Amino acid sequence: MSNIVPVLFGARWYPPVNILDKKRVRQIRGPAEAVHYMRANFKFAGPALSRAVSVCFAALRLEAESDTAKMFFLAAYESEIQARKSH
């Protein structure tokens, strides 16, 4: 038998995360958008990115709080900014 895993793709952050992306402000509204943004735009893999993606997926599966995923996303974003500055 297979198990059905509930997934909350519509999970949203209130307020959303606003980030400066190529001279424009971009809103990341939830864990699904955060995963998409990290995979498409982050250039440096590292533990912060790995943890953020894992926690965002956990939030989508209702195994972690959405706000926890938001904090991990922010930490990964900060790590990405620091990595870009040092390269």
Residue frames as a rotation matrix with the C-alpha (Angstrom) as fourth column:
MET 1
0.574 0.819 0.000 0.00
0.819 -0.574 0.000 0.00
0.000 0.000 -1.000 0.00
SER 2
-0.443 -0.687 0.577 1.12
0.642 -0.692 -0.330 3.51
0.626 0.224 0.747 -0.63
ASN 3
-0.161 0.317 -0.935 0.73
0.843 -0.448 -0.297 6.41
-0.513 -0.836 -0.195 1.74
ILE 4
0.407 0.324 0.854 -0.81
0.690 -0.722 -0.054 9.69
0.599 0.611 -0.517 0.76
VAL 5
-0.436 -0.624 -0.648 1.33
0.871 -0.473 -0.132 12.60
-0.224 -0.622 0.750 1.86
PRO 6
0.699 0.714 -0.026 -0.58
0.692 -0.685 -0.227 15.87
-0.180 0.141 -0.973 2.23
VAL 7
-0.511 -0.842 0.174 1.18
0.857 -0.483 0.179 18.80
-0.067 0.241 0.968 0.60
LEU 8
0.503 0.656 -0.564 0.25
0.633 -0.723 -0.276 22.44
-0.589 -0.218 -0.778 1.16
PHE 9
-0.257 -0.627 0.736 1.53
0.960 -0.250 0.123 24.15
0.107 0.738 0.666 -2.00
GLY 10
0.297 0.496 0.816 -0.52
0.440 -0.830 0.344 27.23
0.848 0.257 -0.464 -1.12
ALA 11
0.371 -0.221 -0.902 1.35
0.908 -0.120 0.402 27.89
-0.197 -0.968 0.156 2.14
ARG 12
0.392 -0.157 0.907 1.96
0.393 -0.863 -0.319 31.63
0.832 0.481 -0.276 2.42
TRP 13
-0.426 -0.584 -0.691 4.08
0.903 -0.230 -0.362 33.89
0.052 -0.779 0.625 4.57
TYR 14
0.543 0.576 0.611 2.52
0.441 -0.815 0.375 36.99
0.714 0.066 -0.697 6.08
PRO 15
0.636 0.126 -0.761 4.21
-0.538 -0.634 -0.555 39.30
-0.553 0.763 -0.336 5.54
PRO 16
0.920 -0.353 0.169 6.09
0.371 0.648 -0.665 37.94
0.125 0.675 0.727 2.52
VAL 17
0.148 -0.948 -0.282 9.86
0.570 -0.151 0.808 38.26
-0.808 -0.280 0.518 2.22
ASN 18
0.995 0.084 -0.057 10.93
0.010 -0.643 -0.766 41.22
-0.101 0.761 -0.640 0.09
ILE 19
0.200 -0.975 0.099 14.36
0.540 0.194 0.819 40.91
-0.818 -0.110 0.565 -1.50
LEU 20
0.415 -0.193 -0.889 16.31
-0.647 -0.750 -0.139 43.05
-0.639 0.633 -0.436 -3.92
ASP 21
0.128 -0.279 0.952 16.81
0.482 0.856 0.186 41.01
-0.867 0.435 0.244 -7.08
LYS 22
-0.440 -0.417 0.795 18.60
0.896 -0.137 0.424 42.60
-0.068 0.898 0.434 -10.03
LYS 23
-0.996 -0.090 0.027 17.64
0.089 -0.995 -0.033 46.16
0.030 -0.030 0.999 -9.05
ARG 24
-0.228 0.963 0.143 14.00
-0.520 -0.244 0.819 45.34
0.823 0.112 0.557 -8.38
VAL 25
-0.560 0.131 0.818 12.12
-0.780 0.249 -0.574 44.20
-0.279 -0.960 -0.037 -5.31
ARG 26
-0.389 0.412 -0.824 10.85
-0.351 0.760 0.546 40.66
0.851 0.502 -0.151 -5.48
GLN 27
0.025 0.481 0.876 8.38
-0.998 0.066 -0.008 39.10
-0.061 -0.874 0.481 -3.07
ILE 28
-0.740 -0.150 -0.656 8.78
-0.158 0.986 -0.047 35.52
0.654 0.069 -0.754 -1.93
ARG 29
-0.119 0.874 0.472 5.37
-0.836 -0.344 0.428 34.57
0.536 -0.343 0.771 -0.58
GLY 30
0.722 0.414 0.554 5.90
-0.663 0.643 0.384 31.08
-0.197 -0.644 0.739 0.83
PRO 31
0.120 -0.733 0.669 7.99
-0.325 0.608 0.724 27.91
-0.938 -0.305 -0.166 1.02
ALA 32
0.489 0.087 0.868 7.23
0.667 0.604 -0.436 26.74
-0.563 0.792 0.237 -2.54
GLU 33
0.952 -0.154 0.264 8.32
0.066 -0.738 -0.671 30.09
0.298 0.657 -0.693 -4.01
ALA 34
0.572 -0.781 0.251 11.38
-0.714 -0.324 0.621 30.04
-0.404 -0.534 -0.743 -1.75
VAL 35
0.189 -0.484 0.854 12.50
0.212 0.870 0.446 26.63
-0.959 0.097 0.267 -3.05
HIS 36
0.691 0.120 0.712 11.98
0.716 0.012 -0.698 27.76
-0.092 0.993 -0.077 -6.63
TYR 37
0.929 -0.341 0.145 13.89
-0.312 -0.931 -0.191 31.00
0.200 0.132 -0.971 -6.03
MET 38
0.393 -0.830 0.397 16.81
-0.562 0.125 0.818 29.26
-0.728 -0.544 -0.417 -4.30
ARG 39
0.215 -0.293 0.932 17.15
0.499 0.853 0.154 26.62
-0.839 0.432 0.330 -7.01
ALA 40
0.703 0.146 0.696 16.96
0.707 -0.255 -0.660 29.17
0.081 0.956 -0.282 -9.81
ASN 41
0.811 -0.233 0.537 19.08
-0.081 -0.953 -0.292 31.98
0.580 0.194 -0.791 -8.36
PHE 42
0.753 -0.584 0.304 21.53
-0.413 -0.060 0.909 30.77
-0.512 -0.810 -0.286 -5.73
LYS 43
0.594 -0.622 -0.510 25.03
-0.569 0.124 -0.813 30.23
0.569 0.773 -0.280 -7.08
PHE 44
-0.506 -0.849 0.154 26.72
-0.652 0.259 -0.712 28.80
0.565 -0.460 -0.685 -3.98
ALA 45
0.480 0.599 -0.641 25.66
-0.016 0.736 0.677 25.50
0.877 -0.315 0.363 -2.46
GLY 46
-0.673 -0.677 0.297 26.27
-0.344 -0.068 -0.936 25.13
0.655 -0.732 -0.187 1.23
PRO 47
-0.820 0.323 -0.473 24.75
0.554 0.655 -0.514 23.93
0.144 -0.684 -0.716 4.46
ALA 48
-0.677 0.602 -0.423 22.44
-0.150 -0.676 -0.722 26.95
-0.720 -0.425 0.548 4.82
LEU 49
-0.430 0.502 -0.750 20.95
-0.897 -0.148 0.415 26.35
0.097 0.852 0.515 1.37
SER 50
-0.696 0.108 -0.710 20.57
-0.047 0.980 0.195 22.62
0.717 0.169 -0.676 1.97
ARG 51
-0.832 0.384 -0.399 18.84
0.495 0.192 -0.847 23.16
-0.249 -0.903 -0.350 5.31
ALA 52
-0.599 0.622 -0.504 16.55
-0.502 -0.782 -0.369 25.85
-0.624 0.031 0.781 3.90
VAL 53
-0.465 0.420 -0.779 15.40
-0.742 0.295 0.602 23.67
0.483 0.858 0.174 1.02
SER 54
-0.755 0.138 -0.641 14.81
0.310 0.936 -0.164 20.75
0.577 -0.323 -0.750 3.39
VAL 55
-0.775 0.467 -0.426 12.82
0.357 -0.232 -0.905 22.83
-0.522 -0.853 0.013 5.87
CYS 56
-0.547 0.600 -0.584 10.79
-0.769 -0.636 0.068 24.48
-0.331 0.486 0.809 3.10
PHE 57
-0.506 0.359 -0.784 9.85
-0.393 0.714 0.580 21.04
0.768 0.602 -0.220 1.73
ALA 58
-0.810 0.201 -0.550 9.00
0.552 0.575 -0.603 19.93
0.196 -0.793 -0.577 5.28
ALA 59
-0.723 0.570 -0.391 6.70
-0.196 -0.712 -0.675 22.95
-0.663 -0.411 0.626 5.62
LEU 60
-0.458 0.551 -0.698 4.98
-0.864 -0.093 0.494 22.03
0.207 0.830 0.519 2.36
ARG 61
-0.443 0.248 -0.861 4.43
0.052 0.966 0.252 18.51
0.895 0.067 -0.441 3.74
LEU 62
0.511 0.660 0.551 3.05
-0.433 -0.356 0.828 20.04
0.742 -0.662 0.104 6.98
GLU 63
0.530 -0.423 -0.735 6.00
0.693 0.716 0.088 18.60
0.489 -0.556 0.673 8.94
ALA 64
-0.583 -0.678 -0.447 7.42
0.807 -0.547 -0.223 22.02
-0.093 -0.491 0.866 9.89
GLU 65
0.305 0.668 -0.679 5.96
0.557 -0.703 -0.441 25.43
-0.772 -0.244 -0.587 10.59
SER 66
0.621 0.007 0.784 5.83
0.735 -0.352 -0.579 27.81
0.272 0.936 -0.224 7.66
ASP 67
0.932 -0.265 0.248 7.44
-0.319 -0.923 0.216 30.57
0.172 -0.280 -0.944 9.74
THR 68
0.460 -0.804 0.376 10.35
-0.045 0.401 0.915 28.23
-0.887 -0.438 0.148 10.55
ALA 69
0.279 -0.305 0.911 10.88
0.914 0.375 -0.154 27.71
-0.295 0.875 0.383 6.82
LYS 70
0.875 0.091 0.475 10.86
0.268 -0.909 -0.320 31.48
0.403 0.407 -0.820 6.39
MET 71
0.773 -0.624 0.116 13.67
-0.470 -0.440 0.765 31.89
-0.426 -0.646 -0.633 8.93
PHE 72
0.180 -0.719 0.671 15.74
0.383 0.679 0.626 29.19
-0.906 0.144 0.398 7.23
PHE 73
0.528 0.056 0.847 15.16
0.842 -0.162 -0.514 30.85
0.109 0.985 -0.133 3.85
LEU 74
0.961 -0.157 0.230 16.34
-0.173 -0.984 0.051 34.19
0.218 -0.088 -0.972 5.24
ALA 75
0.496 -0.822 0.280 19.46
-0.287 0.149 0.946 32.54
-0.819 -0.550 -0.161 6.68
ALA 76
0.165 -0.407 0.899 20.22
0.775 0.617 0.136 30.89
-0.610 0.674 0.417 3.33
TYR 77
0.777 0.162 0.608 19.69
0.540 -0.669 -0.511 34.19
0.324 0.725 -0.607 1.52
GLU 78
0.862 -0.499 0.089 22.11
-0.466 -0.710 0.529 35.93
-0.201 -0.497 -0.844 3.89
SER 79
0.251 -0.781 0.571 24.65
0.114 0.610 0.784 33.13
-0.961 -0.132 0.243 3.36
GLU 80
0.389 -0.034 0.920 24.30
0.906 0.192 -0.376 33.52
-0.164 0.981 0.106 -0.42
ILE 81
0.954 -0.029 0.299 24.88
0.040 -0.975 -0.220 37.29
0.298 0.222 -0.928 -0.17
GLN 82
0.619 -0.764 0.183 28.00
-0.492 -0.195 0.849 36.75
-0.612 -0.616 -0.496 1.95
ALA 83
0.193 -0.538 0.820 29.35
0.522 0.765 0.379 34.10
-0.831 0.354 0.429 -0.45
ARG 84
0.645 0.095 0.758 28.88
0.744 -0.303 -0.595 36.43
0.173 0.948 -0.267 -3.42
LYS 85
0.947 -0.295 0.129 30.72
-0.315 -0.930 0.191 39.24
0.063 -0.221 -0.973 -1.64
SER 86
0.387 -0.847 0.365 33.72
-0.420 0.190 0.887 37.02
-0.821 -0.496 -0.283 -0.92
HIS 87
0.083 -0.349 0.934 34.04
0.686 0.700 0.200 35.70
-0.723 0.624 0.297 -4.49
